[in-house]
Amino acid sequence: MKILEVSRYKDNFATHQLPFVTEQGESLRAAGCEVDYFLVRGNYITAVRALKQKIREHQPDIVHAHYGLSGVTASLACKSCPLITTFHNGETLNWKTNLTTSLFSLQAKHVIYVAQHIYDLCYFKHKHYTILPCGVNMEESKPTDYLTARQQLSFDANTKYILFGGAFANTRKNVALLREAISRLIAPSPNRLSPIEIIEMKGMDRRTVALYMSACDLFALPTHSEGSPQALKEAMACNCPIVATDCADIAHLLGDLEGHYLLRNPRPTKERWDADERSVDEMTALLKSALSLPSGFRTHGRDRIIELGYTNELVAEKLIQIYQKVLKK
């Protein structure tokens, strides 16, 4: 089976596309598919002509577009073979993009939403759809012994380290809440915790991220919105304790495992998290519980990822089943 993956060109990645798109394509290749890539540069509409040429050259059985705007390009270019579009969350963040991408997605043969709330938010919903998060590379997101990892990173034995699930400058990831809660924890008191350091997850390759996840006492994702967060799934695969806000599919991912802490969502629905007057106090309490776990405590998050079927290999199997179903129709 020949698959053409369509996604946006990205300057800041070695493969010039988002890592989970590359990994999904390579997992399909490992499962026996022939995979090629087309990267949308510049305007999504002017890229149609180049994509048409790529389709003529590659002659794919399936075109698989990642993100709704790439799906718009693909729907205009793809007339000779079936199109599948995956929605990752950005499509629903403003009404114009939601309207455009969800409308064009109706021209696909099948739509994949990486989480239920994305389907719920789309203005136009495809009748043939699957809820399927991107998988985790379990080989690269592999736990290292806690003490060994800390030695390799020259961590101080008396400091608690928190890996923040994104760049500090990304306001959507909400480092401000984490910092405010930590400032309350380390305020002078008889029960003051050890020194706490927040590490920014930025500019690291996957193996380095996994080493930090193995060495840190906690992974924190106090995010306002997500699709199905890859970094959180990778932290689970490394058995790192986690504190996160209750939005997107995070509660489903974490389950009720010891060492996983979920911050209440003041909203009645899960598409977005915003604080209320109790949130900082609640975050402070969760951090205190998480950082009071025995030194080197690890979760069973890796087993949870396997149980959910969210490894790259298992997701590739599900994708191939979708492709085959579409081709039969």
N, C-alpha and C positions, 0 to 999 in steps of 0.2 A: 504494500500500500504506500502510495506516494503522498506526502503531506507537505503543504507549503504554509509555514507559520508567518503571519503578518503582524508586525508590531512597530512601535515608534522608535526611531533612531535616538540613541542616548549618548551624549558626549562623555559622560562621566563613568562609563563602564567599559571594561576591556573588550567585551564582545559587542559593544554599542547597542545592547538591548538589556532590558531588566533581567537580572540573574534567574528569576524563577521562570521566565519565558525560555531562556536558553536551556535550563535544566529540564523543563518539561519536554522540549524538543529532543534533547539528548536521551531522555528516558524512553521516548517513543522509538528513537533510533536503536537503542539497546534491545527493545522488544521486537525488532525486526522491520520497522517501518523505514522508508527512505524519506529523509527530512531535509528540506531546504528552507531558507529564510528570506523574507523581503522586509526591509526596514523603510518606513515612511519618513522621508526627509522633507522639511519645509511644509508647504500647504497640503492638507489632506486631499483636497480636490485635484490639485495639479499632479499629485502622485499617482492618480488613476492610470494615466497613460503608461507610466513605467511598470506598474503592477500588471497591466494587461500584457505587456511584453514578457514579463517574467512568467506569467501563467502559460503563455504560448511556448516558451522555451522549456519550462519544467514539466508541463502537462501533468499537474497533480490530480490525484483522485479526490482530495479534500483540500480546501483552503480553510485555515483556522486563524481567525483574527483575534488578537488580544487587545482588549479595551474597545469601547464602543466607537470611538472616533476612527480607529484603524478599521473597525467593522464598516463604517461608512465608505471608506476608500475601497475596501474589498467588495462591498455590495455593488458599487458602481463598475468595478472592473471584472467581477467574477460572473460570467454568463455561461461558461461551458462546463462548470463542475460545482458541486455543492459547497456552500459556505457554512461554517460554524463560527459563532462569535462568543467570546468569553467576556463577561462584564466583571470588573475587578473592584469597583466602588467609585472611582473618580467620576464616572458617568452620571452619578446621581447627586453630585455636590452642588450643582446649580441647575435651574429649571431649563435654561436654553440647551445645555448639553444633554440633559435628561430627555427632553422632548425630541431632539434631533437623533440621538443615538438609539433610543428605544424604538422610535419610528422606523429607522433604517434596519434595525435588527429583525424586524418582521420579514425582511427579504431573505434572511438566513434560513437554512433548513432546520437548525437546532441552535438553541442558545444555552450557554453554561453561565450560571451565576455562582460566584465563589462563596456566597453566603445567602441565607434566606432573606435578610433585610434588603439586599440589593434588588432582588426580584420584587419584593413588596413595594419598594420605592419607585420602580420604573413606571412611567406613565403608560407605556404600551408594553404588554407582557406577551411573550411568545407562548403559544400553546404547547410547543414541543421544547421542553427545557429540562435541565438537570442542575441540582445544587451540588457543586463539586469544587471544594477548595484546591488550590495548588498543593502539590506534595512537598515533602521534605527530603533532601538529600541526606540519608541516614549515615552514609559513609563519611561525609565531610562534617556533618553535625553530630559528632560522636563524643561522648564524655571522656575526659581525662581525669585521672585521680585528682581530687581536690588539692591536696598538699603539693603534689607534683606540679600541677598547673600554677599554683601560687608561687612556687619556687622559680619556675620558668619566667614568670612575669615580674619577679622581684617584689612581690607584695609584702607589705608590712604585716607581721603576725598579729599585731594588736589592733588593726584597722578593719572595719567592716566595709566591703566594697559592693557597690550597687552598679550594675550595668544598665544604663538607660537605653531603651529600645528605639533610638533614632538620634538625629542631630539636635543639639540644643537650640539651634536657630529655627527649627521647624515647630512653630507655635501649635500646630495641630497635635503634636506628640505631648505637649503640656508639661514641660520640665518644671514650670513655675509651681505647680501643685506639689511635685515631689520635693522641691527645695524648701517650700514653706513648711511641709510636714517634718522634714529633717531638722529644720531650724528649731522646731518645737521639741524634738527629741533630744537634741544636744544642748538645750538650754540648761544652765546650772541647776542641778537637783541632786538629792542623795542617790537616786537610782539612774544616774546618767549612763547612757550606753557608751561603748567604745567609739573612738573617732570613726566618722563615716565619710567615704569618698565616692562621688558619683563619676562614673566613666562614660564618656560619650561614645556611642556606637557609630562611628563615622570614619570612613576611609580605611576600613579593615577588610581583608579578604575573608572568605567563609571559614577557613581553618583557624584564622586568628580569632574570629568571633567565637568559634566553638571553644577555643582555649580560654577566653575571657568568661564565657558562660560556665565553664567548669571550675574556674577559680573564684568567681564572685559569689558572695553570700546571697545575692538576690538579683533577679531581673525585674525591672520596673517598666511598665507601659501604662502610664496614666493618661492615655490618649483620648481625644475628643471624638475621633471617628476612624474607622478602619473598614477594610473589606474582610479578608480573613488573614490576620497578620502573620506574615512569614517568620519574622524575628521571634515572635512569641512561640510559634511551633518549633523553631530551632532551639530555643531555650528549653522547651519541654523535652526535645530529643537529647539534650545534654543533661537532663535531670536537675536543672537549676530551679530553686524556689522562685516563685513568681508572685508579684503584686500587679494587678491590672484593673482598669475600670471596666464596668459591666456594659460594654457596647459591642455591636457587631455580633460575631459568633464566639466571643471570648469565653463566655460562661460554658457553652457547649464544649469548647476545646479543653478547658481546664478540668471539667468534671468536678468531682468532690474529693480530689486527692489531697492528702496531707502535704502542706508546703505550698499550696496554691491559694492565694488570697484575692477575693473579688470585691472591688469597691462599688457600693450601691449606686445605681443610676437613678437620679431624681426624676428622669423622664419616664413616662409609661411605656415607651418603645425603645428599641435598642440601636436605632440608626445613628444616634449621636449621644454623647455624654457631656453634660454641663453641670458645674458645681452648684450646690445650694449652701445654705448657712451651716450645714452639718458636715460638709464634705472634707474639709481640712482636718477636723477632729477625727473623723473616721479613717482618713488616710494615715494620720499619725498613729492611731491605734493598730492598724494593720501592719504598718512598718515595724512598730515595736514588737508585735507578735512574730513577724517574719525574721527579724534580726535577733530575736531571743531564742531561735531554734538552736539546737546543739551545734557547735562548731563543725563545719564540714557536712552538715545535713544535706542529703540529696533526696529528690522526689522519685516517683515512678512515672514521670512524664513521658519517657521514651516508650514505655509499655503502652501508655495511653494513645500515643500517635499510631502505633501499630494496631491497636484495638480499633481505632476509628477508621483505619484503612487509608491513612494520609501519608504513606511513604511514596516516593516518586514512582516506584515500581508498580504499586497497587493502583495509583492514580492513572498511570499509563495504561494499565489493563482496562480500567473503566472507560478511558478515552477511546481506546480501540473498539470497545463494544459499541460506543456511541457512533463512531465512524461507520462501523459495519452496518448498524441499523439504518443510518442515513443512506448509505449506498444501496441497501436493499430496496428502499422506497423509491 
